[in-house]
Amino acid sequence: MQQQTSREIPPAQAVHLAPHELVVGSYNLHKAVGRDMRRDPSRTIEVIREMGADVVALQEVDRRFGARSGVLDLQALHARTGLAPVPFPERLGHAAHGWHGNLLLFRGAEVERVLPITLPGLEPRGALVADLRVAGHPLRVIGAHLGLLKQSRLQQARRLAEEIGADDDRPTIVMGDLNEWRLGAKCSLMPLRKRLSAVKRSALTVPSFPAHMPVLPLDRIIGCKRSEVVELARHDTELSRMASDHLPLVARLRLGG
């Protein structure tokens, strides 16, 4: 995978977008628990607002046990960011926001289909697949949080590759905490790369973990099948460095052939 020099994005940066472009983001919010060990959902929402993205993949939005309660105030999130959760009926708990902790947010888009996926592997993991129409343009968004074990990630990457390789020609992106720092032949995302190698793809990486001194590219935004990541950066601010153990990623995505 190509490595790109990281660049910090200032809060609510004004980005000049060409036609067929949009800003997307991915954020493991660590259940809204910051490096100061305080759970502060309002702080997390402010970081999401700073990102300024139109489509966002979130990870760890729910508590792991019991009712798996969501940790965010979704009404406050919408009021402060204009972002709404992609709706889907299945939940792992009556108070959960997401699917295995994954939640997709969108602004100004039409939701056509949402598919929750349970991923294979030893740990309980999942992904959300959403077909959107953004400013009239089709887009498939896959938000995922892959496992800690390499063999599990290999299986999970193969499953995600099936969704990328669907018969239709819809532009597709994969976003999330993929828990992989390797970039070479030993990378557990190789099934994903092999699937992407036959189509237009972009796989830039920047370190995002740990938040206070990022050295590992655990979080990824990957463009594929008629979509291209033309700019990728971590959202590195004083607030984002404190709000989670991961820094968010923000990318400019270009749709088309």
Secondary structure, DSSP 4 states (H G I P E B T S, - for coil): --B----BPPTT----PPTTEEEEEEEE-GGGB-TTS-B-HHHHHHHHHHH--SEEEEE--B-SSTT--B-S-HHHHHHHH--EEPP-S--SSTT-SSBTTBEEEESSEEEEEEEEEEEPSSS-EEEEEEEEEETTEEEEEEEEE--SSHHHHHHHHHHHHHHHT-SS---EEEEEE------STT-TTHHHHHHHTTS-EE--B---BSTTS--B--EEEEEESSEEEEEEEE---HHHHHH-SS--EEEEEEE--
